[in-house]
Amino acid sequence: MIVKSHQKYFTPSCSIAFLVFLSVLVTFSTSKGAEEKSALERIKARGAIVFCADPYNFPFSVDNPGSPGFDIEIANLVAQKLGVRAQFFWIDTGTRGGLGRALRNSILEKKCDTFLGLPTGKEAEEEMEEKGLVLTKPYFGTGFVLMTRETNTAAMDLNSLKGKKIAVEMSTPADWYLFKNGYERSLYRFVPEILEAMDKGEVDVALVWAPMAGSSLKEHPESKAKLVENYVPEPTLRWNLAMAVRKEDQDLKETLSQVLEELSKGGQIKDVLSKYGVPFYPPFPEE
């Protein structure tokens, strides 16, 4: 019985094709290796870390080098710690689709390495997880605080204000909290309106969003209003803020968490916030 051989032989054309294949394979492997660099390695290689931020979110962030907002200044401190430049990709979170759309069109499309100023907590972390994102450790806390024109504020808290009308921005978590818990409310559209009403003597106390209230008072030093010192926001009216990174960029998450913790404990974040009149709270214990 004759067994026919099915050996394959290289002709010149086959050899050329094979060499082309090898060339493509090597190129693919090289590019794949480059893609597999960690997030931190990519940042170091380009010499810059790119932050996603909202250009219309003062006092957090704004596209204005003269007064860029505290999150932008914190981002610059982070970049300095990493030994690279800070660059920014601006994305509006106030358009249709809100934050979710902004995340999809920015960090999830790899327009930046990290997204600034996002709230933490179980629900927030679950939402980020669903989107393929994770949060760093928080770098400071904020919330709704008391503002008053009264001089004696040592014992002032929400419990002491029962039966007294409290100014509040309508349709905010603070508005809902006061309504739910039986407080008298005086509704306003914006914090500057509350400030004006307080200076006119129309209202004596307000429950306001700390970043906006602090920055408004900073812009109007002549105002009779002031934030109540040492006031700690109610547990349901306070949040910690962190940065978001893509889930696969664990090395960047860990490094940013460490740097942010150093800046928070070292007082640099508090110093930045004070420039904008915003009270600093160390990250609150997670409930």
C-alpha positions in Angstrom: 0.0 0.0 0.0 1.3 3.4 -1.0 0.9 6.1 1.6 0.8 9.5 0.1 2.7 12.2 1.9 0.8 15.4 2.7 4.0 17.4 3.6 3.8 21.1 2.8 6.8 22.8 1.3 7.9 26.5 1.4 8.0 28.1 -1.9 9.5 31.6 -2.2 6.1 33.2 -2.2 5.1 31.2 0.9 8.3 32.3 2.7 7.6 35.9 2.0 4.0 35.5 3.2 5.3 33.8 6.4 7.8 36.7 7.0 5.0 39.2 6.6 3.0 37.2 9.1 5.8 37.2 11.6 6.3 40.9 11.1 2.6 41.6 11.8 2.8 39.2 14.8 5.8 41.0 16.3 4.2 44.4 15.7 1.0 43.2 17.4 2.9 41.8 20.3 4.9 45.0 20.7 1.8 47.2 20.6 0.0 44.8 22.9 2.9 45.1 25.4 2.6 48.8 25.2 -1.1 48.7 25.9 -0.5 46.5 28.8 1.5 49.1 30.6 -0.1 50.0 33.9 -2.0 53.3 34.2 0.8 54.8 36.4 3.4 53.7 33.8 1.5 55.4 31.0 1.2 58.6 33.1 4.9 58.6 33.9 5.8 58.0 30.2 3.7 60.9 28.9 4.8 63.1 31.8 1.2 64.2 32.6 -1.9 63.0 34.4 -5.2 64.0 32.8 -8.1 64.9 35.1 -11.8 65.0 34.0 -13.6 67.9 35.5 -16.8 70.1 34.9 -15.9 73.6 33.6 -19.1 75.1 35.1 -19.0 73.8 38.7 -17.6 76.6 40.8 -16.2 76.5 43.4 -15.2 72.9 42.6 -13.9 73.3 39.1 -14.1 76.0 36.4 -12.1 76.6 33.2 -10.5 79.8 34.6 -6.8 79.7 35.4 -7.2 82.7 37.7 -9.7 81.1 40.0 -10.0 77.4 38.8 -11.8 76.0 41.9 -10.5 73.9 44.7 -10.7 70.5 43.0 -8.5 71.9 40.2 -5.9 73.2 42.7 -6.0 69.8 44.5 -5.5 68.1 41.2 -2.4 70.2 40.6 -1.0 69.2 44.0 -1.6 65.6 43.1 0.3 66.0 39.9 3.2 67.6 41.7 3.3 64.7 44.1 3.5 62.3 41.1 6.2 64.4 39.5 4.1 65.0 36.3 2.1 67.8 34.8 -1.7 68.2 35.4 -3.9 68.4 32.3 -7.6 68.6 32.1 -10.4 67.3 29.9 -13.5 69.4 30.4 -16.9 67.7 30.5 -20.2 69.3 31.4 -22.2 67.3 34.0 -25.2 69.6 33.8 -26.4 68.7 30.3 -29.0 66.1 29.4 -27.9 62.7 30.8 -26.1 64.4 33.7 -23.1 62.7 35.4 -23.8 59.3 33.8 -23.4 60.7 30.3 -20.4 62.8 31.3 -18.6 59.6 32.6 -19.4 57.7 29.5 -18.1 60.5 27.2 -14.9 61.1 29.2 -13.2 58.7 31.5 -14.9 55.6 30.0 -13.7 56.7 26.6 -10.2 57.1 28.1 -10.2 60.9 27.6 -8.7 61.2 31.1 -7.1 59.1 33.8 -9.3 60.1 36.7 -12.6 62.0 37.3 -12.6 64.6 40.0 -15.0 65.3 42.9 -17.4 62.3 43.1 -19.4 61.3 46.2 -18.6 58.1 48.0 -20.8 55.6 49.9 -22.3 52.2 49.2 -24.7 53.3 46.5 -22.2 55.5 44.8 -19.6 52.7 44.8 -22.2 50.2 43.4 -23.1 52.7 40.7 -19.5 53.2 39.8 -18.9 49.5 39.7 -21.7 49.0 37.2 -20.0 51.6 35.0 -16.6 49.9 35.2 -15.2 52.5 37.6 -13.8 52.5 41.2 -13.3 55.3 43.7 -10.2 56.3 45.5 -10.2 56.9 49.2 -12.0 60.1 50.0 -9.9 63.3 50.5 -12.4 65.4 52.4 -16.0 65.6 53.5 -18.7 68.2 52.9 -22.4 68.7 53.3 -25.2 71.1 54.3 -24.2 73.5 57.1 -25.8 76.2 59.2 -25.3 79.9 58.2 -26.6 82.7 60.4 -26.5 86.4 61.1 -26.7 85.9 64.9 -23.6 86.4 67.0 -24.1 83.7 69.7 -23.8 80.5 67.8 -21.9 78.3 70.4 -24.9 76.0 71.0 -26.5 76.3 67.6 -27.6 73.1 65.9 -30.7 71.9 64.1 -32.4 70.7 67.2 -32.1 74.2 68.7 -33.9 75.7 65.7 -37.2 73.8 66.0 -40.0 76.4 65.6 -37.8 78.8 63.9 -38.0 79.5 60.1 -34.9 78.2 58.3 -33.9 79.4 54.9 -33.0 76.7 52.4 -32.6 76.2 48.6 -35.7 74.6 47.3 -35.6 71.0 45.9 -32.3 70.1 47.6 -31.6 67.3 50.1 -31.6 70.0 52.8 -35.1 71.2 51.8 -36.4 67.6 51.9 -34.7 66.9 55.3 -36.3 70.0 56.9 -39.7 69.2 55.4 -39.6 65.6 56.5 -38.6 66.5 60.0 -41.2 69.2 60.6 -39.0 72.3 60.4 -40.4 75.6 59.2 -38.8 76.5 55.9 -38.3 79.7 53.9 -37.6 78.6 50.3 -35.1 80.3 48.0 -33.7 79.4 44.5 -30.0 80.0 45.2 -27.6 80.6 48.0 -26.9 84.2 47.0 -30.6 84.9 47.4 -30.4 83.5 50.9 -27.4 85.7 51.6 -29.2 88.8 50.4 -32.3 87.9 52.5 -30.2 87.4 55.5 -28.5 90.7 55.1 -31.9 92.4 54.8 -33.0 90.8 58.1 -35.7 88.7 56.4 -34.2 85.5 57.9 -31.8 84.7 60.6 -30.6 81.2 59.9 -30.1 79.0 56.8 -29.2 75.4 56.0 -26.9 75.6 53.0 -24.5 73.7 50.8 -21.1 74.3 52.3 -19.1 74.8 49.2 -21.5 77.3 47.7 -22.2 79.1 50.9 -18.5 79.4 51.8 -17.5 80.7 48.3 -20.5 83.2 48.3 -19.4 84.6 51.7 -15.8 84.8 50.4 -17.1 86.9 47.5 -19.1 89.2 49.8 -17.0 89.9 52.9 -19.3 92.8 53.8 -22.2 90.4 54.5 -23.4 90.0 58.1 -23.9 86.3 57.6 -21.4 83.7 58.6 -21.1 79.9 58.8 -21.6 78.4 62.2 -18.2 77.4 63.5 -17.6 73.8 64.5 -20.9 72.7 63.0 -20.9 69.1 61.8 -23.4 68.2 59.1 -26.1 65.7 59.9 -25.3 62.1 58.8 -27.9 62.2 56.0 -26.7 65.6 54.8 -23.0 65.0 54.4 -20.8 63.2 51.9 -17.2 62.3 51.3 -15.6 63.2 48.0 -13.2 61.0 46.0 -11.8 60.5 42.5 -12.9 57.8 40.1 -10.6 55.7 37.9 -11.3 52.8 35.6 -11.6 49.5 37.3 -8.6 48.0 35.6 -6.3 50.8 36.8 -5.9 49.5 40.3 -2.3 50.8 40.6 -3.5 54.3 39.9 -6.3 54.0 42.4 -3.9 52.9 45.2 -1.4 55.7 44.3 -4.0 58.4 44.2 -5.5 57.2 47.5 -2.1 57.4 49.1 -1.3 60.9 47.7 -4.7 62.3 48.6 -4.5 60.9 52.2 -1.1 62.6 52.5 -2.5 65.9 51.3 -5.5 65.7 53.5 -3.6 64.8 56.7 -0.8 67.3 55.8 -3.3 70.2 55.8 -2.7 71.1 52.1 -6.3 70.3 51.1 -7.6 72.4 54.0 -5.5 75.3 52.9 -6.9 75.1 49.4 -10.5 75.0 50.6 -9.9 78.0 52.8 -8.9 80.1 49.8 -12.5 79.6 48.6 -14.1 80.0 52.0 -15.1 76.4 52.1 -15.0 74.6 55.5 -12.8 71.5 55.6 -14.0 68.3 57.2 -11.7 65.2 57.3 -13.5 62.3 55.5 -16.5 61.3 57.6 -16.8 57.7 58.8 -18.8 55.7 56.2 -22.2 54.8 57.6 
